[in-house]
Amino acid sequence: MMADVAREYRNHADHEEAGLCLATALHNDASRPACEAAAAMVAGGSRSPGTGKRGELETLWMRLCERP
């Protein structure tokens, strides 16, 4: 559910809130939707939250999500 909320924030260009939602989602349950949403945000680069938040999100994603 948090991944869906984060996606809505991203759709409305509120990348800071999207990053916070995804970080919360990953901390609570690194489910496939949360991991996919985090991967999309990390890959988004400049559209992602500020450098510190993006780095935190990327670290969580790398630690908690299984990547191909």
Secondary structure, 3 states (H helix, E strand, C coil): CHHHHHHHHHHCCCHHHHHHHHHHHHHHCCCHHHHHHHHHHHHCHHHCCCHHHHHHHHHHHHHHCCCC
